[in-house]
Every structure is written in structure tokens, then in C-alpha cells.
Amino acid sequence: MNKFLEKFWLVVAIIATLVTLYLIVKDGLEPAKYYILLTGMVWAMFLIRRGIRIRLEKIDKEQKESESKIKKNNPKS
């Protein structure tokens, strides 16, 4: 689920960037200022989701390593 959300926000961020660039070229910087803000927020969401995914994968890896060490040190259980 985390990778799906990360990819979703990446696609939305790319689309928002392309639309914003188009509007800047077409109408100028002033009318597109809110789209620039929105694009920044979407990129922030992507980066937040990416950070969360990386952190969760690290925690999961550490838990699996500690569980394997426990099983290795205590083979009867």
C-alpha cells in the first residue's frame, strides 16, 4: 500500500508540474501562482510518503533481523 501511495503522489506531482508549467507559459506567472503553491504541496506529499515508506521498511527489516536472532539463539522455542 505504501508503494502504491508513493507512486500515486509521484504521478499527481508530475501532472501538476506539467499543468503548472503550461499555465506559466500560456498566461504568465501571476495567474499561475496558486498552481505553483499546489504543485509544491503535491511534491511535499510525495516526499512525505516516500520518507514514511523508507522508515517503515527500515523498521520492518530491523524487526525481522531481531526475530531471526532470537530464534537462532533459542532454537527450542
C-alpha positions in Angstrom: 0.0 0.0 0.0 2.8 2.4 0.8 4.5 1.9 -2.6 1.1 2.5 -4.3 0.5 5.7 -2.5 4.1 6.8 -3.2 3.6 6.2 -6.9 0.2 7.8 -6.9 1.6 11.1 -5.4 4.5 11.0 -7.8 2.2 10.8 -10.8 0.0 13.5 -9.4 3.1 15.7 -8.8 4.4 15.2 -12.3 0.9 16.0 -13.8 0.6 19.1 -11.5 4.1 20.3 -12.6 3.3 19.9 -16.2 0.0 21.7 -15.9 1.6 24.5 -13.9 4.4 24.9 -16.5 1.8 25.0 -19.3 -0.1 27.7 -17.4 3.0 29.8 -16.7 3.9 29.7 -20.4 0.4 30.4 -21.6 -0.8 33.0 -19.1 2.3 34.2 -17.2 3.5 33.9 -13.7 0.8 35.9 -11.9 -2.3 33.8 -12.8 -0.4 30.6 -12.1 0.8 31.5 -8.6 -1.8 29.3 -6.9 -0.9 26.3 -9.1 2.7 26.8 -8.2 1.7 26.6 -4.5 -0.4 23.5 -5.2 2.4 21.8 -7.1 4.7 22.4 -4.1 2.2 20.9 -1.8 1.8 17.8 -4.0 5.6 17.3 -4.2 5.7 17.6 -0.4 3.1 14.9 -0.1 5.1 12.6 -2.4 8.3 13.2 -0.4 6.5 12.6 2.9 5.0 9.3 1.6 8.5 8.3 0.4 10.0 9.1 3.8 7.3 7.1 5.6 7.8 4.1 3.3 11.6 4.1 3.8 11.2 4.4 7.5 8.6 1.6 7.7 10.8 -0.7 5.6 13.8 0.0 7.8 11.7 -0.8 11.0 10.4 -3.9 9.4 13.8 -5.1 8.4 15.2 -4.5 11.9 12.3 -6.4 13.5 12.8 -9.4 11.2 16.6 -9.4 12.0 15.9 -9.3 15.7 13.3 -12.1 15.4 15.8 -14.2 13.5 18.5 -13.6 16.1 16.1 -14.6 18.9 15.2 -17.8 17.0 18.8 -18.5 16.3 19.8 -18.1 20.0 16.8 -20.1 21.3 16.2 -23.0 18.8 13.8 -25.0 21.1 11.0 -22.4 21.0 
